[in-house]
Amino acid sequence: MDKSFFERKRQSHIDEGEVYFWTATINGWKHLLADDRYKDVIINSWQYLTDRNKIDLFAFVIMPNHLHTIWRVNEPSRWLSGGKESPQGSFLKFTAHCFQDMLRLKSPGHLADFRVNAANKKYEFWQRDSMAFPLYTRKVAFQKLKYIHSNPLAEHWQLVVDPCDYKYSPARYYELNEKSFTFLKDLWEVFLKNA
């Protein structure tokens, strides 16, 4: 019998070709992403990956200390670094390197906030084992999309009054049909095909 059958999948495990709700959190829940320059690193990374058809991105929200996405991985590992990490691992690794370079140049004092005592790295920007949840039905996909859009309105954030006013979310696309992000694909097209 195949030994991999009995291995427990990590909560961050993503199967190629499936749509997932995925959450990644800044290490220690620090508000690194409150600065839009760091959000833009994430946006540019997603643009790069979608331009190369590595992922399809259907929805997202970038909050001050975490992000949520609804996405599909189109290719297994070896995206950015040529290594063997998972696609989401490659994304996290690439953005972490960018964050490190930016902090070193602009805010060297804050770089120490992310210092870790590890053999393989000096800094850790993302918490380990991000959460991935497969979206098999339109109903669950709608719930997660609604959650993403309402995240900036949450009582403890209150970043905007209307979800469509939050820059780092595609709420305007889904609510007003205004596409601000060229890399964004329509989630409902996936679930109409699979209905």
C-alpha positions in Angstrom: 0.0 0.0 0.0 1.2 3.5 -0.8 2.7 5.0 2.4 1.6 8.6 1.4 -2.0 7.5 1.9 -1.4 7.5 5.7 0.5 10.7 5.8 -1.4 13.7 7.3 -1.7 16.6 5.0 -0.6 20.0 6.3 -3.4 22.5 6.8 -1.6 24.5 4.1 -1.7 21.7 1.5 -3.2 22.7 -1.9 -3.9 20.3 -4.7 -3.2 21.4 -8.2 -6.3 22.5 -10.2 -8.6 22.9 -7.2 -10.0 26.2 -5.8 -9.1 27.1 -2.3 -9.7 29.7 0.3 -6.2 30.4 1.7 -5.0 32.5 4.6 -1.5 33.7 5.4 -0.6 35.7 8.5 2.4 37.9 9.3 4.6 36.3 12.0 3.5 37.5 15.4 0.4 39.2 14.0 2.6 42.3 13.4 1.0 45.0 11.2 3.7 44.9 8.5 1.1 45.1 5.8 -0.4 48.3 7.1 2.1 50.1 4.9 0.7 49.9 1.3 4.3 49.3 -0.1 4.2 45.9 1.4 0.7 45.2 0.0 2.0 46.2 -3.4 4.7 43.5 -3.2 2.0 41.0 -2.8 -0.1 42.4 -5.7 3.0 42.5 -7.9 3.8 38.8 -7.0 0.2 37.8 -7.9 0.5 39.7 -11.2 3.7 37.9 -12.0 2.2 34.5 -11.2 -1.0 35.0 -13.1 0.8 36.4 -16.1 2.7 33.1 -16.3 -0.4 31.1 -15.7 1.0 29.6 -12.5 -2.2 30.5 -10.5 -5.7 31.8 -11.1 -6.7 34.4 -8.5 -10.4 34.9 -8.0 -10.6 37.1 -4.8 -8.4 38.4 -2.1 -8.1 40.9 0.7 -4.8 42.2 2.2 -5.2 43.3 5.7 -2.6 44.9 8.0 -1.4 41.6 9.4 -2.8 38.8 7.2 -4.3 38.1 3.8 -7.0 35.8 2.4 -7.3 34.6 -1.1 -9.5 32.4 -3.2 -7.2 30.9 -5.8 -6.3 27.9 -7.9 -2.8 26.5 -8.4 -2.3 25.6 -12.1 1.2 24.1 -11.7 2.9 22.2 -8.9 6.1 23.5 -7.2 9.2 25.2 -8.7 7.5 28.5 -9.5 9.8 31.3 -8.4 12.9 29.8 -6.9 13.3 26.7 -8.9 13.1 24.7 -5.7 10.8 22.0 -4.6 8.6 23.9 -2.1 4.9 24.2 -2.6 3.5 27.0 -4.8 2.2 28.9 -1.7 5.6 28.3 -0.1 7.3 29.9 -3.1 5.0 32.9 -2.9 5.6 33.3 0.8 9.4 32.9 0.4 9.6 35.4 -2.5 7.5 38.1 -0.7 9.5 37.5 2.5 12.7 38.3 0.7 11.2 41.4 -0.7 10.0 42.5 2.8 13.5 41.9 4.2 15.1 44.0 1.5 12.6 46.8 1.9 13.0 46.9 5.7 16.8 46.8 5.5 16.7 49.9 3.2 13.8 51.9 4.7 13.3 50.7 8.3 16.3 48.7 9.6 15.1 49.0 13.2 11.9 47.1 12.4 13.8 44.3 10.7 14.8 43.0 14.2 11.0 42.4 14.9 11.2 39.5 12.5 14.5 37.9 13.6 14.4 34.2 14.4 16.9 31.8 15.8 16.8 29.2 12.9 19.5 27.4 11.0 18.0 28.0 7.6 17.0 31.7 7.9 17.6 34.9 9.9 14.1 36.4 9.6 10.6 35.0 9.4 7.8 37.2 8.0 5.0 34.7 7.6 3.6 32.3 10.2 4.1 28.7 9.4 1.5 26.3 7.9 -1.0 28.8 6.5 -4.6 27.6 6.3 -6.0 26.2 3.0 -9.7 25.2 2.7 -11.0 23.6 -0.5 -14.1 25.2 -2.1 -16.1 22.5 -3.6 -19.5 24.2 -3.8 -20.8 27.5 -5.0 -22.5 28.1 -1.6 -19.2 27.8 0.3 -17.4 29.9 -2.3 -20.0 32.6 -1.8 -19.6 32.5 2.0 -15.8 32.9 1.7 -16.1 35.6 -0.9 -18.5 37.5 1.4 -16.1 37.0 4.3 -13.2 38.4 2.2 -15.2 41.5 1.2 -16.4 42.2 4.8 -13.0 41.7 6.4 -12.0 45.4 6.2 -15.3 46.4 7.9 -14.8 44.1 10.9 -15.3 45.9 14.2 -11.7 45.6 15.2 -10.4 46.9 11.9 -13.0 49.5 10.6 -10.7 50.3 7.6 -13.7 51.4 5.4 -17.4 51.8 5.7 -18.2 50.1 2.4 -16.3 47.0 1.1 -16.1 48.7 -2.4 -13.9 51.4 -0.9 -11.1 49.1 0.2 -8.3 49.3 -2.3 -6.7 45.9 -1.6 -9.8 43.8 -2.4 -11.8 43.1 -5.5 -15.1 43.9 -3.9 -15.7 46.7 -6.6 -15.4 44.0 -9.2 -17.9 41.6 -7.7 -20.3 44.4 -6.5 -19.9 47.1 -9.2 -18.3 45.2 -12.1 -15.3 47.5 -12.0 -12.0 45.5 -12.5 -9.1 47.2 -10.8 -6.8 44.2 -11.0 -6.0 42.8 -14.4 -5.0 39.5 -13.0 -8.3 38.8 -11.4 -10.5 36.0 -12.8 -14.3 35.6 -12.1 -15.0 33.0 -9.4 -18.5 32.4 -10.7 -17.2 31.3 -14.1 -15.5 28.4 -12.3 -18.6 27.4 -10.4 -20.9 27.8 -13.5 -18.7 25.3 -15.4 -18.8 22.9 -12.4 -22.5 23.3 -11.7 
